[in-house]
Amino acid sequence: MDWLAYAGVRAFSLIAQMFPIDLNLKTARLLGRLWYAAIPRHRQRAEEHLRASFGHTLSSHDMDHISLRCMQQTAMMAMELLFLPRLINEWTWPRYVRLADLQEVLRVVLQRRGCILVTGHFGNWELLGFMLAALGIDMVALMRPLDNPYLNRHLVETRLRRGLRLLYKKGAMLQADDVLRSGKALCFIADQNAGRKGLFVDFFGRKASTYKSIGLLAAEHGAPIIVGYARRLSERFEYEIGVNRIIHPHEWTDRDDPVLWITQEYTRAIEVLARRWPEQYLWVHRRWKTRPPEEDTRAAPKGIDASAGTGQRGNPDNARPMPPPSPRAIEAPA
């Protein structure tokens, strides 16, 4: 069954490659609309998370629109994954990607003292890794292996051909130490639910379980943390690559709990992106699935995912004020 699934994906990819990427993205938007209509529990989860995160600043129409755009964005990203190895390399990337001001980022990376690159389930996080590798940045990305071994091997091989090395999460801490000691960049998707053993930090005003490993590695090695993003600019394969926060070691040296502070700080930076362009965040992701011990999840209203939180709008201290989100922000380049 695994092999048949792998063969089906490769066959679909072969057919898709016969057509231009922008035509395939139209198909992906149709698939996203079908997903929105056919699996109501995902649509409802996205809307519950939006309601709990933004409160009454979004109308029901806005939440429906953003939920639909979120699913279409995810389907478009999945389609783009089939094309990334062919479209993004050191010669072709300027056709599709606009770089924001990366001068300070390059200065940090080129010092070769080791750094940590993080992003969230925002925009096209896979494109971000491909782009950094295409720019010649020596980096290793942490990943959870796919359940299908054939698809997993194909995924690893295509990324290795573009210079993006992957490190499996299980038992990764020792290898991660070696990556940072050698002066390379270590990459994480940093907004995944970490279960009961994670650190609970504020994300849209609600506690979200977050992995400790990033903060522990940064504190131990004195490694700066760079929060980056790949933001879609239009319905076509057009993106902006940028950075909205660099956390330097001197910022946490005098903190009472450096690991907690680091974790909260990069989580806040991811929130800024999701708050400004909400249609590009993966709201169907169960980010708030695990609740802190002090919360009684049994008291959650019937029919509401406990991960949707308290229903209060959050705006963490020191976060940059953002204008109310525009549900149509994705429809035209910024």
C-alpha positions in Angstrom: 0.0 0.0 0.0 2.9 2.4 0.8 4.4 1.7 -2.6 1.1 2.2 -4.4 0.6 5.5 -2.6 4.1 6.5 -3.6 3.5 5.5 -7.3 0.3 7.5 -7.3 2.1 10.6 -6.1 4.8 10.2 -8.6 2.3 9.7 -11.4 0.3 12.7 -10.4 3.5 14.7 -10.3 4.5 13.6 -13.8 1.2 14.7 -15.2 1.3 18.0 -13.3 4.8 18.8 -14.7 3.3 18.7 -18.2 1.5 22.0 -17.4 2.6 25.4 -16.3 2.8 26.0 -12.5 0.2 28.8 -12.5 -2.3 26.5 -14.2 -1.6 23.9 -11.6 -2.2 26.5 -8.9 -5.7 27.1 -10.3 -6.3 23.4 -9.9 -5.0 23.5 -6.4 -7.4 26.3 -5.5 -10.2 24.2 -6.7 -9.0 21.3 -4.6 -8.8 23.6 -1.6 -12.4 24.7 -2.2 -13.4 21.0 -2.3 -11.5 20.3 0.9 -13.4 23.2 2.5 -16.7 21.8 1.5 -16.1 18.1 1.9 -14.4 18.0 5.4 -16.5 20.3 7.6 -14.5 19.5 10.8 -11.4 21.1 9.4 -13.3 24.2 8.4 -14.9 24.3 11.8 -11.6 23.9 13.5 -10.1 26.8 11.5 -13.0 29.0 12.3 -12.9 28.2 16.0 -9.2 29.0 16.1 -9.8 32.3 14.3 -12.7 33.2 16.6 -10.6 32.5 19.7 -7.6 34.4 18.3 -9.3 37.5 16.9 -12.5 37.7 18.9 -15.1 40.1 17.5 -12.7 41.9 15.1 -13.7 39.4 12.4 -17.2 39.0 11.1 -18.6 35.5 10.3 -18.0 36.3 6.6 -14.4 37.2 7.3 -13.8 34.0 9.2 -15.4 31.9 6.4 -13.3 33.7 3.8 -10.0 33.3 5.7 -10.7 29.6 6.4 -11.3 29.0 2.7 -8.2 30.9 1.8 -6.2 29.0 4.4 -7.2 25.6 2.8 -6.6 26.9 -0.7 -3.2 28.2 0.4 -2.3 24.8 1.8 -3.4 23.0 -1.3 -1.4 25.5 -3.5 1.7 24.9 -1.3 1.3 21.1 -1.7 1.1 21.5 -5.5 4.2 23.8 -5.4 6.2 21.1 -3.6 6.1 19.0 -6.8 7.7 21.8 -8.7 10.2 23.2 -6.2 13.2 21.0 -7.2 12.8 22.1 -10.8 11.9 25.8 -10.3 14.1 26.9 -7.5 17.9 26.8 -7.9 20.8 29.2 -7.9 19.9 30.6 -11.4 16.1 30.6 -11.6 14.9 31.7 -8.2 14.7 35.5 -9.1 11.9 34.7 -11.5 9.7 33.7 -8.6 11.0 35.1 -5.3 11.6 38.7 -4.1 14.0 39.1 -1.2 13.3 41.5 1.5 16.2 43.2 3.4 18.4 40.3 4.4 21.6 42.2 5.0 21.7 41.6 8.7 20.7 38.0 8.3 23.5 37.3 5.9 26.0 39.0 8.2 24.9 36.6 11.0 25.0 33.5 8.8 28.3 34.3 7.2 30.0 34.7 10.6 29.8 30.8 10.7 29.4 30.7 14.4 26.2 28.7 14.2 22.7 30.1 14.2 19.1 28.8 14.4 16.6 29.5 11.7 12.9 29.1 12.6 9.6 29.6 10.8 6.0 28.6 11.4 3.2 27.0 9.4 2.9 30.2 7.4 3.1 30.8 3.7 5.3 28.2 2.0 7.7 27.0 4.7 9.2 24.4 2.4 10.1 27.1 -0.2 12.0 28.9 2.6 14.4 26.0 3.0 14.9 25.6 -0.8 15.7 29.3 -1.2 18.2 29.4 1.6 20.0 26.4 0.1 19.9 28.0 -3.3 21.6 31.1 -1.8 24.4 28.9 -0.7 23.7 28.9 3.0 25.1 25.8 4.7 22.2 24.5 6.6 20.5 21.4 8.2 16.7 21.2 8.6 15.0 19.1 11.3 12.2 16.9 10.1 9.8 14.2 11.2 10.2 11.3 8.7 7.1 10.5 6.7 5.2 7.3 7.6 5.5 6.1 4.0 9.2 5.0 3.6 9.1 5.4 -0.3 7.8 9.0 -0.1 10.2 9.8 2.7 13.2 8.6 0.7 12.1 10.6 -2.3 11.7 13.7 -0.2 15.1 13.4 1.4 16.8 12.7 -2.0 15.2 15.7 -3.8 16.3 18.1 -1.0 19.8 16.7 -0.8 20.2 17.5 -4.6 19.6 21.1 -3.7 22.0 21.2 -0.8 19.4 21.0 1.9 20.3 18.3 4.5 17.7 16.8 6.7 17.9 15.6 10.3 15.3 13.3 11.8 13.7 14.6 15.1 14.2 11.3 17.0 17.6 11.5 18.7 18.4 14.7 16.9 19.7 16.7 19.9 23.3 15.3 19.8 23.5 15.8 16.0 22.1 19.3 16.4 24.9 20.2 18.8 27.4 19.1 16.1 25.7 21.3 13.5 25.9 24.4 15.6 29.5 23.7 16.7 30.5 23.4 13.1 29.1 26.9 12.5 26.2 25.9 10.3 22.5 27.0 10.4 20.0 24.7 12.0 16.4 25.0 10.8 13.1 24.3 12.6 9.4 24.7 12.1 8.8 26.1 15.5 5.0 26.3 16.0 4.2 22.6 16.5 2.3 21.2 19.5 4.9 19.7 21.9 2.6 17.8 24.2 2.6 17.7 27.9 6.4 18.0 28.1 6.6 21.3 26.2 6.9 24.8 27.5 3.6 26.7 27.6 3.9 30.2 26.1 1.4 32.7 24.9 0.3 32.4 21.2 -2.6 34.8 20.4 -3.3 35.2 24.1 -3.6 31.4 24.8 -1.1 29.0 26.2 0.4 26.8 23.5 2.8 23.9 24.2 6.1 24.5 22.4 9.3 22.5 22.1 12.1 23.4 24.5 14.9 22.3 22.2 15.3 25.5 20.3 15.7 27.6 23.4 18.0 25.0 25.0 20.3 24.9 22.0 20.3 28.7 21.6 21.2 29.2 25.3 23.9 26.5 25.4 25.6 27.6 22.2 25.0 31.3 22.3 23.4 30.9 18.8 21.2 33.8 17.4 17.7 32.9 16.3 16.4 34.1 13.0 12.6 34.1 12.4 12.0 34.0 8.7 9.0 33.6 6.4 8.0 32.9 2.8 4.9 35.0 2.1 2.7 34.5 -1.0 2.3 37.7 -3.0 -0.4 36.7 -5.5 -2.3 33.7 -6.9 0.7 32.9 -9.0 4.0 31.3 -7.8 5.3 34.6 -6.4 6.8 34.9 -3.0 8.6 37.3 -0.7 11.4 35.9 1.5 12.1 37.9 4.6 12.9 38.0 8.3 10.8 39.7 11.0 12.9 39.1 14.0 16.5 38.3 15.0 17.0 37.3 18.6 20.6 37.9 19.7 22.3 36.1 22.6 22.9 39.3 24.5 19.1 39.8 24.8 18.6 36.8 27.1 21.8 36.7 29.2 20.2 38.5 32.1 16.8 36.8 32.0 15.7 34.8 34.9 14.6 31.9 32.6 16.4 32.3 29.3 14.9 29.3 27.6 11.3 30.4 28.4 12.0 33.9 27.3 13.6 32.7 24.0 10.6 30.4 23.3 8.1 33.2 24.0 10.0 35.7 21.9 10.2 33.6 18.7 6.6 32.5 19.2 5.6 36.1 19.4 7.4 36.8 16.1 5.4 34.0 14.4 2.2 35.4 15.8 3.0 38.8 14.2 3.1 37.2 10.8 -0.1 35.2 11.4 -1.9 38.3 12.7 -0.9 40.4 9.8 -1.6 37.9 7.0 -4.0 35.4 8.6 -5.1 33.8 5.4 -1.6 32.4 5.0 -1.4 30.7 8.4 -2.4 27.0 8.8 -5.4 27.5 11.1 -6.5 23.8 10.7 -3.3 22.9 12.5 -4.1 21.9 16.1 -1.6 24.3 17.7 -3.5 24.5 21.0 -4.3 20.8 21.3 -2.4 20.2 24.5 -3.6 22.4 27.4 -1.5 23.4 30.5 -2.3 21.5 33.7 -4.0 24.4 35.3 -6.7 24.6 32.7 -9.7 22.3 33.0 -10.3 21.3 29.4 -13.4 19.3 30.5 -15.2 22.7 30.9 -14.9 23.5 27.2 -18.3 24.1 25.6 -19.7 21.1 23.8 -18.8 21.1 20.1 -15.8 23.4 20.6 -12.3 22.0 20.2 -10.5 22.4 23.6 -7.5 23.6 21.6 -9.4 26.7 20.6 -8.7 28.2 24.0 -10.7 30.7 26.0 -12.1 32.8 23.2 -10.2 35.9 24.3 -8.2 37.9 21.9 -4.5 38.0 22.8 -1.9 40.6 22.1 1.3 39.6 23.9 3.3 42.3 25.7 5.7 44.2 23.4 4.2 42.8 20.2 4.0 45.3 17.4 0.5 46.6 17.0 -1.1 45.3 13.8 -4.0 46.7 11.8 -7.1 44.5 11.7 -6.4 41.6 9.2 -7.7 42.0 5.7 -9.4 38.8 4.5 -8.5 39.8 1.0 -4.8 40.7 1.6 -3.7 37.7 -0.4 -5.5 38.7 -3.5 -3.0 41.4 -4.6 0.8 41.8 -4.1 1.7 43.9 -1.1 
